[in-house]
Amino acid sequence: MKKENLHNEVLTFMAENYYDDTKKLIDKIVIVLDKKNIASLINRYPNDIISPLKKELLEFFLNKKIEYLKNIYYGKESYYE
């Protein structure tokens, strides 16, 4: 099983069983970790610490995780886009 699938399974379990307890946290994560802020956080690191290619991959990975989170909690149509 891929880690991505396991991650989605955990998020789905949280949404199905603890939606009311986790919704505010998820809202805050989605608002704070938008594409612009993710890029800004990653680009704070100099290229000798994280290579440009690794930065690009990390940015892609984190944006996908936020996308999965939004799809699970808000459906395909997210009001935070």
C-alpha positions in Angstrom: 0.0 0.0 0.0 1.3 3.5 -0.9 1.8 6.0 1.9 -0.4 8.4 0.0 -3.3 5.9 0.3 -2.6 5.4 4.0 -2.5 9.2 4.5 -5.9 9.5 2.8 -7.3 6.7 4.8 -6.3 8.5 8.0 -7.8 11.8 6.9 -11.0 10.0 5.8 -11.2 8.3 9.2 -10.8 11.6 10.9 -13.4 13.3 8.8 -15.9 10.5 9.2 -15.4 10.0 12.9 -14.1 13.3 14.3 -15.4 15.9 11.9 -16.7 18.3 14.5 -13.5 17.9 16.6 -11.1 18.5 13.7 -12.9 20.9 11.4 -11.5 24.1 12.9 -8.0 22.8 12.8 -8.4 21.7 9.2 -9.8 25.1 8.3 -6.8 26.8 9.8 -4.3 24.5 8.1 -6.0 25.1 4.7 -6.0 28.9 5.2 -2.4 29.2 6.5 -0.8 26.6 4.2 -1.9 27.9 0.8 0.4 27.6 -2.2 1.9 31.0 -1.7 2.8 30.4 1.9 4.2 26.9 1.2 6.5 28.3 -1.5 7.6 31.1 0.8 8.4 28.7 3.7 10.4 26.4 1.4 12.3 29.2 -0.3 13.5 30.5 3.1 16.1 27.7 3.0 19.3 28.4 1.0 20.0 26.2 -2.0 23.0 24.7 -0.2 20.7 23.3 2.5 17.9 22.2 0.2 18.6 22.0 -3.5 16.3 23.7 -6.0 15.1 20.4 -7.2 14.3 19.2 -3.7 12.5 22.4 -3.0 10.3 21.9 -6.1 9.5 18.3 -5.1 8.8 19.4 -1.5 6.5 22.2 -2.7 4.7 19.8 -5.0 4.3 17.2 -2.2 3.0 19.6 0.4 0.5 21.2 -2.1 -0.8 17.7 -3.0 -1.3 16.9 0.7 -3.3 20.1 1.2 -5.3 19.2 -1.9 -6.1 15.8 -0.5 -7.1 17.3 2.8 -9.4 19.8 1.1 -11.0 17.1 -1.0 -11.7 14.9 1.9 -13.0 17.6 4.2 -14.7 19.9 1.7 -15.2 17.7 -1.4 -13.9 18.5 -4.9 -15.2 22.0 -4.7 -13.3 23.8 -2.0 -14.4 27.2 -0.9 -10.8 28.1 0.0 -9.5 28.1 -3.5 
